[in-house]
Amino acid sequence: MAATPPADALAEHFLRLNKSDGSPDVVERRAHLDHLLQALSPWELLYLKQRLASKPPRLASMDDLPGELVIMVARYVDYDDAMSCCRVSQGWREAWTSDLVVKHHLKTKFSNPLAFFPDGISDLWSFLIDIDSTRKRRANGNFISSLSVPIGWDAVRQDESFRMECADVNYDQVQKRKAPAQSRSYAYCSGRVAWQPDAYSVFVDDLRTMERILVSPSDLVLKGEDNFVIRALTESLVVLAHKANRRSMIIYHLAKGELRRVTLPNYLEAIFAHKESIAVLCSNWALTAEPYLWTWSDGLRKIPLPDVSGLPDDNETTRHNLYGDQRCGVVFHPLNSEIIYFVALSPREDDVDDGLPVLDAGVGSVRAFKFENLKHTKTHRFERPGGLPRSGIVPQYRPMNSFGLYNLFMYYSEEYPDEYGVRTEPYTIQLNFNPLTEEFSYGWQTHAAHGCPRPRREYVSNMYPEAYQGVIWNGDIYFIHPGDLVGNAEGIQEWRCKSQHHDIVCVADGDTTLMMDTDASLFSESSYPKGSTRHEEFTGLGVDDDFVVAISKAGYVAWNYTRSDTGNPPWRATSGSDYEDIDDDSDSDDVAPDWETDSAGSR
């Protein structure tokens, strides 16, 4: 190999100043240029200026720009436009698919899923494409198949969709025990649906394996305990709680097939569950929450809250019990079961200064108290100048993607005409928390839902918050449109689902609202109890990467998005016409919100 000419050695050394990923190290190169200028004599500087003046100016091409500058450009274009830049030329593709730029997209558009993979990802571009295609597939309603499942003892005897061990159900014994009527309760988690046909029995359907198991504690029948209802479901546990005394729980481990009873020291108000852990709150408010953590290995332990002075307290709150007023909750670390966060919403200072009751106060700040092995180690705080009014706030404290990100609350703006009679465009604000990075992310997004009333704070919403107040998953809002309101909006095109006398599952993103079709046979005359009205309500809604599940008293409907092995009977393959888009005629191109990340405020 020929030796490098001395005249080229300086340039070659300069071009080798790169980062580990091969992109130019801008900081290091600038430092070398500064040192070079200091070393040049006045005559050499004059010669350099003359050479620069004689060099014809030209614009740098995209592939000449360092990754930092490409990221600066990416901040001013929509994500879909950024993806289009990859198709301009080979040079542009190399610039826009570099690891540095891809990491920027993953952090700003998808809330940094890389934190979920501590060992890193070898092919970041393929990982981004996979996440993006999943988002688009869901936004376009491209599900693979759907399934309608009637529920109840008669349905269990006749339904051959799910496999069951013959010994699991003794139908004669079921008929003899004459279980009292039960207001049915439901839960969904990770491809499983738990439902209750009577006061003594709980079935768990696995949509992936099409297996059904029966959870029926024998002592419920012997003792005549008919007040236990489903309160939570995780990948491992089914949680039943006594709805009358609110002091007892029965926990069933799906893998071990074991039951455990838990007696609480105070009244149960809220439950948050993850894997083999259950957090129990005795109040909706931080000062009186008295939180406990139950785990399968360690049992029930109290969470020792630090000083929470400044958080709202009101003697009247214990008598309201409104889901919409859940001002505190628990967030679980997705990878470390020893870490949890107790999250509390604080009122706006202006509301407090104006003397508003605590129940009417908006949200001004959020605190996340970190516990490791039930020892308080840190407090993270998020402040929003001006805060948000109470009327549009919907607390959530639930995961919003499969990478550990939690949505703490949503805010729905009011839609009202301005002084010229022009109606404002509705929007939502989300406050999220990532336990992996311990960062808050705050962003707003337009969700113009033509013909669909946005989730509202009303009686039915307080009864079934996850259904009517919306569930966020991967940036889209899933909610229930009441069947008796379809087509009532003025100036909106007629909906083809108008004549169906049941609720409709809707998915709203920044541009469109998608209506999921429902198998009408599930809502036939025979599926309704005697004396019931023809309007069937969905009372439960579950969402994850694989399925969307809507549950009612008559049964549940599941839409499969990713699993090709569930495309055969009893699953019904999509015909391509099982959904409908209601296009938004606004000028908004904001599909994925731009997030502001805040890791400051910790102490």
Phi and psi in degrees as a GROMACS rama.xvg file:
@    title "Ramachandran Plot"
@    xaxis  label "Phi"
@    yaxis  label "Psi"
@TYPE xy
-68.6031  143.097  ALA-2
-70.9642  150.028  ALA-3
-71.9931  126.268  THR-4
-56.4709  142.829  PRO-5
-55.5359  -33.7349  PRO-6
-66.5731  -26.7107  ALA-7
-94.9793  -7.62385  ASP-8
-63.2614  -39.6798  ALA-9
-63.9231  -44.7082  LEU-10
-65.2582  -39.8117  ALA-11
-65.2456  -40.4721  GLU-12
-63.374  -40.6071  HIS-13
-63.4073  -41.0423  PHE-14
-72.3091  -16.1636  LEU-15
-84.1161  -2.23357  ARG-16
-79.8006  78.4779  LEU-17
-122.798  164.358  ASN-18
-81.8526  175.635  LYS-19
-63.2252  -26.6012  SER-20
-87.5631  3.36568  ASP-21
94.1265  -9.74346  GLY-22
-78.1951  151.481  SER-23
-60.038  136.268  PRO-24
-86.5434  92.6676  ASP-25
-61.2911  -43.4902  VAL-26
-62.8723  -45.7094  VAL-27
-66.8602  -39.3229  GLU-28
-65.5068  -40.9791  ARG-29
-64.787  -38.0254  ARG-30
-62.7952  -41.112  ALA-31
-65.567  -39.2615  HIS-32
-64.3923  -39.7054  LEU-33
-62.1337  -43.0661  ASP-34
-65.8921  -36.2709  HIS-35
-64.9504  -42.9543  LEU-36
-63.6681  -36.8483  LEU-37
-68.4013  -27.8811  GLN-38
-84.473  -16.9373  ALA-39
-75.999  145.475  LEU-40
-78.6985  164.757  SER-41
-56.222  -38.6891  PRO-42
-67.8706  -36.8138  TRP-43
-68.7547  -34.9579  GLU-44
-65.6976  -40.4118  LEU-45
-63.079  -43.8081  LEU-46
-61.1167  -40.2968  TYR-47
-64.8872  -40.9288  LEU-48
-63.2586  -41.1904  LYS-49
-63.7012  -40.1734  GLN-50
-65.1158  -40.0982  ARG-51
-66.7734  -37.7542  LEU-52
-68.8574  -33.0093  ALA-53
-81.6845  -14.9353  SER-54
-77.4262  123.81  LYS-55
-64.9236  134.291  PRO-56
-70.287  147.637  PRO-57
-151.155  153.213  ARG-58
-78.9764  138.807  LEU-59
-71.0891  135.492  ALA-60
-75.5787  163.69  SER-61
-58.9025  -38.4258  MET-62
-74.8031  -8.449  ASP-63
-86.8918  -17.2427  ASP-64
-77.1833  140.521  LEU-65
-69.202  160.931  PRO-66
-57.6526  -34.2636  GLY-67
-61.46  -38.576  GLU-68
-73.6602  -34.9601  LEU-69
-62.7929  -38.3746  VAL-70
-64.088  -39.3535  ILE-71
-61.4474  -39.4851  MET-72
-66.0491  -40.7214  VAL-73
-62.7958  -26.6024  ALA-74
-69.3918  -18.2462  ARG-75
-107.308  6.30934  TYR-76
-124.088  154.921  VAL-77
-66.7176  153.793  ASP-78
-58.8414  -43.3234  TYR-79
-63.7906  -35.1919  ASP-80
-66.6516  -36.9453  ASP-81
-62.5968  -38.605  ALA-82
-67.1037  -32.5973  MET-83
-66.9817  -29.3907  SER-84
-62.3439  -24.5246  CYS-85
-69.6166  -14.9456  CYS-86
-103.168  6.47283  ARG-87
-72.9694  -51.0557  VAL-88
-160.884  173.098  SER-89
-64.4686  -39.8825  GLN-90
-64.0336  -43.4992  GLY-91
-63.0749  -40.0791  TRP-92
-61.9997  -42.091  ARG-93
-63.0478  -37.0162  GLU-94
-69.9599  -41.3836  ALA-95
-87.5575  -8.95562  TRP-96
-111.27  10.963  THR-97
-65.3248  154.407  SER-98
-58.8247  -35.9326  ASP-99
-63.4246  -44.5945  LEU-100
-71.7396  -39.5959  VAL-101
-62.8575  -40.5363  VAL-102
-61.1007  -36.8646  LYS-103
-62.0323  -45.6663  HIS-104
-63.2522  -42.6008  HIS-105
-63.9325  -34.6685  LEU-106
-78.305  -41.5808  LYS-107
-87.479  -31.9643  THR-108
-100.985  -23.8376  LYS-109
-127.608  21.0249  PHE-110
56.2872  38.7154  SER-111
57.8134  64.5986  ASN-112
-69.6837  -11.8152  PRO-113
-62.8556  -25.7394  LEU-114
-63.7929  -19.5184  ALA-115
-76.2159  -12.8041  PHE-116
-119.237  85.2135  PHE-117
-61.8288  -24.8139  PRO-118
-86.5151  0.0899915  ASP-119
83.8562  171.62  GLY-120
-125.229  131.604  ILE-121
-70.8978  -41.1485  SER-122
-118.779  90.9674  ASP-123
-67.1094  -37.2896  LEU-124
-64.1891  -45.1741  TRP-125
-63.5503  -36.7177  SER-126
-63.5883  -42.895  PHE-127
-63.8473  -44.0927  LEU-128
-61.7785  -38.8635  ILE-129
-64.8061  -44.0912  ASP-130
-65.871  -41.9694  ILE-131
-66.1383  -41.6379  ASP-132
-66.2038  -35.4257  SER-133
-63.2393  -43.3787  THR-134
-61.6808  -44.9822  ARG-135
-68.5805  -37.7186  LYS-136
-62.641  -40.7757  ARG-137
-69.6885  -41.4221  ARG-138
-65.3007  -29.4353  ALA-139
-90.8513  -0.843854  ASN-140
72.3616  25.5461  GLY-141
-85.5855  68.9828  ASN-142
-84.6583  157.055  PHE-143
-84.7888  -43.0554  ILE-144
-157.828  167.814  SER-145
-137.792  161.637  SER-146
-146.034  131.247  LEU-147
-110.187  127.477  SER-148
-125.344  111.487  VAL-149
-73.0971  149.252  PRO-150
-125.455  159.365  ILE-151
124.926  162.687  GLY-152
-63.4356  -39.0158  TRP-153
-61.8229  -40.2355  ASP-154
-65.4553  -37.077  ALA-155
-63.1046  -40.3692  VAL-156
-69.3738  -31.8386  ARG-157
-97.4544  -22.6014  GLN-158
-78.4096  124.841  ASP-159
-109.321  12.172  GLU-160
-70.1567  -36.2818  SER-161
-107.749  142.039  PHE-162
-84.0461  137.534  ARG-163
-138.058  148.346  MET-164
-70.8726  133.279  GLU-165
-58.1496  -32.7247  CYS-166
-74.8381  -10.4845  ALA-167
-69.5266  -32.4018  ASP-168
-127.185  118.805  VAL-169
-104.748  96.437  ASN-170
-63.3547  -35.7986  TYR-171
-63.6756  -41.2928  ASP-172
-66.4177  -36.1998  GLN-173
-62.1999  -43.2703  VAL-174
-67.8672  -33.7715  GLN-175
-70.8073  -35.5799  LYS-176
-75.5109  -18.0083  ARG-177
48.0505  65.34  LYS-178
-63.1716  140.064  ALA-179
-65.6972  156.632  PRO-180
-60.6242  143.553  ALA-181
-133.724  133.505  GLN-182
-69.2268  110.144  SER-183
-63.4667  141.662  ARG-184
-121.879  158.089  SER-185
-144.641  163.896  TYR-186
-159.564  154.22  ALA-187
-134.673  141.949  TYR-188
-162.766  124.931  CYS-189
48.9274  53.1707  SER-190
81.3956  7.31455  GLY-191
-119.331  140.977  ARG-192
-119.631  123.558  VAL-193
-104.201  131.08  ALA-194
-143.934  159.492  TRP-195
-123.392  108.017  GLN-196
-78.2936  -27.8451  PRO-197
-153.699  -174.24  ASP-198
-71.2307  -16.132  ALA-199
-108.927  -4.8595  TYR-200
-134.471  147.009  SER-201
-135.793  129.226  VAL-202
-104.651  145.245  PHE-203
-124.023  114.881  VAL-204
-97.9815  129.796  ASP-205
-100.68  110.762  ASP-206
-72.3469  -18.18  LEU-207
-82.5782  -45.8222  ARG-208
-97.0308  -9.18058  THR-209
56.0789  42.8246  MET-210
-112.759  148.608  GLU-211
-128.196  130.37  ARG-212
-120.001  155.307  ILE-213
-109.21  127.062  LEU-214
-109.85  107.276  VAL-215
-141.754  90.3532  SER-216
-58.6318  123.457  PRO-217
-63.2388  -32.1814  SER-218
-72.3396  -15.3817  ASP-219
-62.8075  -42.9902  LEU-220
-70.1019  -44.2777  VAL-221
-64.3238  -38.6106  LEU-222
-91.799  -6.05439  LYS-223
67.3799  30.4284  GLY-224
-82.9572  107.172  GLU-225
-117.203  25.3172  ASP-226
-115.704  9.69886  ASN-227
-87.3769  130.303  PHE-228
-128.877  159.821  VAL-229
-71.9476  127.068  ILE-230
-115.841  -22.7894  ARG-231
-161.531  156.558  ALA-232
-143.767  132.526  LEU-233
-123.957  -175.436  THR-234
-62.3306  -21.798  GLU-235
-117.888  -27.9786  SER-236
-124.6  147.117  LEU-237
-111.813  125.485  VAL-238
-111.753  120.09  VAL-239
-109.255  140.01  LEU-240
-129.249  146.642  ALA-241
-77.5995  113.535  HIS-242
-76.2713  -15.1602  LYS-243
-90.3488  -58.6225  ALA-244
-86.165  -18.3502  ASN-245
55.5513  30.5405  ARG-246
-125.69  -2.7345  ARG-247
-125.866  143.604  SER-248
-133.982  147.782  MET-249
-120.186  126.538  ILE-250
-119.762  126.117  ILE-251
-113.726  129.911  TYR-252
-93.2508  117.906  HIS-253
-65.5487  -39.4158  LEU-254
-78.4991  -40.0056  ALA-255
-83.8981  -21.5089  LYS-256
68.0113  28.5442  GLY-257
-112.79  152.242  GLU-258
-116.081  143.311  LEU-259
-137.77  140.782  ARG-260
-100.03  142.903  ARG-261
-131.34  129.511  VAL-262
-106.227  124.534  THR-263
-90.2859  146.874  LEU-264
-76.7677  -11.5588  PRO-265
-147.487  177.927  ASN-266
-72.1468  136.069  TYR-267
-77.2928  129.468  LEU-268
-115.413  -40.9861  GLU-269
-147.026  148.271  ALA-270
-126.506  135.711  ILE-271
-129.037  126.602  PHE-272
-129.754  147.81  ALA-273
-156.161  120.743  HIS-274
54.1008  -111.272  LYS-275
-108.172  21.6656  GLU-276
-120.419  142.969  SER-277
-134.24  124  ILE-278
-102.718  132.848  ALA-279
-120.41  130.229  VAL-280
-113.035  140.586  LEU-281
-98.876  3.36746  CYS-282
-159.331  159.778  SER-283
-82.4838  -2.94821  ASN-284
-122.164  144.401  TRP-285
-61.9037  -41.6534  ALA-286
-65.8272  -26.3599  LEU-287
-118.213  14.5337  THR-288
-67.1677  -36.6548  ALA-289
46.8625  62.2004  GLU-290
-73.2807  146.214  PRO-291
-130.107  150.578  TYR-292
-120.03  125.149  LEU-293
-113.764  131.292  TRP-294
-127.234  154.468  THR-295
-62.208  -30.5772  TRP-296
-87.142  -33.6967  SER-297
-114.833  -5.5402  ASP-298
76.3617  -152.263  GLY-299
-93.6001  127.694  LEU-300
-136.994  146.752  ARG-301
-82.4308  140.897  LYS-302
-89.6638  112.688  ILE-303
-78.5936  96.1074  PRO-304
-67.7893  141.981  LEU-305
-76.2164  -169.763  PRO-306
-63.6175  118.956  ASP-307
-112.928  32.8551  VAL-308
-60.6938  143.99  SER-309
96.3673  -14.2722  GLY-310
-84.123  153.463  LEU-311
-67.2703  146.06  PRO-312
-144.573  136.268  ASP-313
-153.422  123.129  ASP-314
-60.0874  -26.6658  ASN-315
-75.1947  -19.2895  GLU-316
-64.661  -27.5781  THR-317
-67.7702  -14.3458  THR-318
-104.205  0.595265  ARG-319
-94.1138  -47.2684  HIS-320
53.2145  40.2929  ASN-321
-91.6057  132.445  LEU-322
-58.6731  -37.5808  TYR-323
-67.4501  -13.7951  GLY-324
-103.882  23.2034  ASP-325
-73.8563  91.8576  GLN-326
-87.9049  6.35452  ARG-327
-149.92  157.768  CYS-328
-163.216  -177.274  GLY-329
-126.879  135.059  VAL-330
-116.656  135.062  VAL-331
-103.655  142.564  PHE-332
-72.4389  129.179  HIS-333
-71.0134  -21.2212  PRO-334
-114.799  -17.627  LEU-335
-126.475  108.336  ASN-336
-70.1894  -12.0142  SER-337
-84.8102  -6.86179  GLU-338
-111.818  127.705  ILE-339
-135.735  163.694  ILE-340
-130.127  126.812  TYR-341
-94.4607  118.054  PHE-342
-106.946  132.604  VAL-343
-131.149  134.69  ALA-344
-94.0009  131.899  LEU-345
-104.826  147.913  SER-346
-73.7685  161.558  PRO-347
-69.4588  139.175  ARG-348
-63.1695  -35.8573  GLU-349
-62.5719  -38.8314  ASP-350
-66.239  -39.6513  ASP-351
-66.9684  -42.6754  VAL-352
-64.0199  -31.8093  ASP-353
-80.6153  -1.84825  ASP-354
78.3056  20.173  GLY-355
-69.4261  145.06  LEU-356
-59.2531  151.908  PRO-357
-58.0551  -37.2695  VAL-358
-64.7083  -22.3767  LEU-359
-99.6836  -0.713312  ASP-360
-79.1637  146.691  ALA-361
-82.5252  -168.656  GLY-362
-108.996  125.881  VAL-363
-109.296  -32.5534  GLY-364
-150.464  165.777  SER-365
-134.681  135.823  VAL-366
-117.815  138.782  ARG-367
-121.028  108.863  ALA-368
-89.5672  118.148  PHE-369
-89.4396  134.049  LYS-370
-125.279  130.846  PHE-371
-117.954  119.014  GLU-372
53.2011  39.7081  ASN-373
64.2327  22.9872  LEU-374
-112.607  126.47  LYS-375
-70.2806  124.018  HIS-376
-116.417  -24.5486  THR-377
-163.848  154.598  LYS-378
-127.383  125.045  THR-379
-102.61  141.604  HIS-380
-132.446  138.199  ARG-381
-124.711  129.825  PHE-382
-120.811  138.506  GLU-383
-121.757  117.33  ARG-384
-55.6462  129.011  PRO-385
87.3773  -25.241  GLY-386
66.6114  -167.182  GLY-387
-133.682  141.554  LEU-388
-69.6371  153.389  PRO-389
-66.1339  -33.0613  ARG-390
-58.5604  -27.2002  SER-391
-109.634  7.33154  GLY-392
-90.2384  130.593  ILE-393
-124.76  100.279  VAL-394
-63.205  144.655  PRO-395
-127.048  -62.0612  GLN-396
54.6854  46.6166  TYR-397
-134.875  151.511  ARG-398
-60.771  145.643  PRO-399
-123.695  3.4996  MET-400
-159.08  178.219  ASN-401
-87.9339  9.49126  SER-402
-112.584  19.7838  PHE-403
94.4844  -3.22107  GLY-404
-74.1552  135.328  LEU-405
-111.989  139.585  TYR-406
-94.0185  120.148  ASN-407
-82.9085  -45.2939  LEU-408
-159.703  161.338  PHE-409
-117.37  150.449  MET-410
-123.512  125.869  TYR-411
-103.607  121.399  TYR-412
-70.7427  156.672  SER-413
-82.2352  142.657  GLU-414
-104.614  110.935  GLU-415
-144.999  154.169  TYR-416
-76.4927  145.083  PRO-417
-84.7513  -167.725  ASP-418
-66.4502  -16.9036  GLU-419
-99.6405  5.84331  TYR-420
84.14  6.33274  GLY-421
-88.0493  128.044  VAL-422
-76.9816  136.136  ARG-423
-71.5778  151.13  THR-424
-80.4197  126.777  GLU-425
-67.0162  149.384  PRO-426
-147.265  164.672  TYR-427
-123.243  151.903  THR-428
-120.876  133.617  ILE-429
-119.3  137.178  GLN-430
-115.722  118.668  LEU-431
-117.214  161.606  ASN-432
-138.666  130.319  PHE-433
-105.279  106.755  ASN-434
-63.492  -23.853  PRO-435
-72.1434  -38.1456  LEU-436
-105.621  -9.26961  THR-437
56.0539  45.407  GLU-438
-121.237  142.932  GLU-439
-88.9459  144.327  PHE-440
-127.492  133.787  SER-441
-131.708  126.259  TYR-442
-157.292  161.705  GLY-443
-123.127  157.609  TRP-444
-155.797  140.107  GLN-445
-78.695  136.178  THR-446
-131.581  68.7492  HIS-447
-74.585  110.849  ALA-448
-110.349  92.3335  ALA-449
-65.819  123.438  HIS-450
82.0889  -17.6529  GLY-451
-98.2935  120.884  CYS-452
-68.1994  132.785  PRO-453
-67.5769  156.137  ARG-454
-52.0495  135.258  PRO-455
-124.56  160.869  ARG-456
-90.1756  99.5641  ARG-457
-143.756  177.185  GLU-458
-57.363  -47.74  TYR-459
-66.7673  -29.0267  VAL-460
-67.6625  -37.8886  SER-461
-69.2757  -28.7141  ASN-462
-72.8995  -42.0081  MET-463
-129.667  73.0173  TYR-464
-63.688  -39.5717  PRO-465
-67.5679  -21.454  GLU-466
-88.6814  -49.8759  ALA-467
-94.3227  -21.3273  TYR-468
-95.0768  -4.16287  GLN-469
97.0113  147.365  GLY-470
-126.255  128.273  VAL-471
-92.3549  131.153  ILE-472
-143.587  121.327  TRP-473
52.7163  38.04  ASN-474
90.0277  -14.0387  GLY-475
-97.8901  151.377  ASP-476
-104.102  122.765  ILE-477
-102.871  129.714  TYR-478
-153.483  170.848  PHE-479
-101.18  129.599  ILE-480
-96.8958  118.495  HIS-481
-59.0195  131.106  PRO-482
-62.4708  -30.1697  GLY-483
-79.9434  -0.826673  ASP-484
-108.96  -2.22077  LEU-485
-62.1815  130.48  VAL-486
80.9427  6.00747  GLY-487
-86.528  -12.3636  ASN-488
-71.2506  135.692  ALA-489
-72.9708  141.975  GLU-490
72.9623  12.5665  GLY-491
-108.625  140.917  ILE-492
-58.9944  154.013  GLN-493
-64.6186  137.39  GLU-494
-92.8031  140.018  TRP-495
-71.271  -17.4068  ARG-496
-89.5787  9.69946  CYS-497
-59.8955  -37.345  LYS-498
-83.5818  -6.76122  SER-499
-81.5075  123.679  GLN-500
-90.0868  52.2624  HIS-501
-151.775  167.837  HIS-502
-70.7577  161.192  ASP-503
-127.059  137.818  ILE-504
-83.8666  127.817  VAL-505
-119.802  148.194  CYS-506
-126.58  118.893  VAL-507
-114.138  128.357  ALA-508
-118.281  -158.019  ASP-509
-73.4098  -19.0424  GLY-510
-117.823  -36.1237  ASP-511
-135.29  162.253  THR-512
-118.21  126.847  THR-513
-106.085  133.844  LEU-514
-106.918  122.905  MET-515
-84.3925  131.189  MET-516
-75.4482  153.29  ASP-517
-125.417  138.548  THR-518
-63.7001  112.744  ASP-519
-64.2566  -22.7789  ALA-520
-64.5248  -24.1413  SER-521
-66.88  -24.7656  LEU-522
-112.845  34.3648  PHE-523
-74.3847  170.331  SER-524
-56.435  -39.3143  GLU-525
-69.3837  -18.275  SER-526
-85.2333  -7.34076  SER-527
-94.1498  138.679  TYR-528
-64.1805  158.991  PRO-529
-60.5664  136.727  LYS-530
79.452  1.052  GLY-531
-80.6599  159.811  SER-532
-80.848  166.678  THR-533
-79.9222  -9.03307  ARG-534
-87.1593  112.738  HIS-535
-96.6604  128.394  GLU-536
-101.539  135.778  GLU-537
-78.7027  130.6  PHE-538
-117.688  0.246725  THR-539
-144.552  148.319  GLY-540
-144.96  124.018  LEU-541
-125.413  140.55  GLY-542
-140.374  136.482  VAL-543
-151.375  -167.782  ASP-544
-65.8324  -29.9585  ASP-545
-95.4682  -37.1204  ASP-546
-135.223  155.292  PHE-547
-120.888  128.089  VAL-548
-128.518  126.717  VAL-549
-116.553  131.432  ALA-550
-119.203  139.246  ILE-551
-134.502  -179.553  SER-552
-69.0507  -25.5015  LYS-553
-83.9269  -26.7654  ALA-554
165.111  -165.502  GLY-555
-137.267  156.872  TYR-556
-120.797  133.638  VAL-557
-122.011  134.35  ALA-558
-111.908  127.173  TRP-559
-101.459  127.137  ASN-560
-108.225  -24.5065  TYR-561
-127.174  -21.7388  THR-562
-94.4089  106.722  ARG-563
-70.698  -19.3451  SER-564
-76.4686  -5.14775  ASP-565
-107.179  35.8823  THR-566
-100.52  1.80172  GLY-567
-106.319  161.375  ASN-568
-52.6712  143.45  PRO-569
-79.3696  0.484459  PRO-570
-69.5345  142.402  TRP-571
-103.89  116.385  ARG-572
-64.8418  144.018  ALA-573
-68.5915  143.614  THR-574
-99.5239  0.760277  SER-575
86.8751  -2.93558  GLY-576
-126.374  22.8962  SER-577
-92.1714  14.3528  ASP-578
-151.006  165  TYR-579
-144.511  136.091  GLU-580
-95.8001  135.791  ASP-581
-106.34  100.076  ILE-582
-67.4727  144.227  ASP-583
-92.914  125.411  ASP-584
-90.8948  11.7296  ASP-585
-75.1269  170.652  SER-586
-91.137  7.85161  ASP-587
-71.3457  130.733  SER-588
-109.361  9.85621  ASP-589
-83.7305  92.0556  ASP-590
-85.4886  -54.7057  VAL-591
-102.637  128.433  ALA-592
-68.8427  149.874  PRO-593
-86.3495  126.59  ASP-594
-101.425  139.338  TRP-595
-99.4838  124.781  GLU-596
-102.125  135.466  THR-597
-131.337  110.187  ASP-598
-107.352  2.14232  SER-599
-81.7736  175.533  ALA-600
88.4853  7.98166  GLY-601
-87.0697  150.743  SER-602
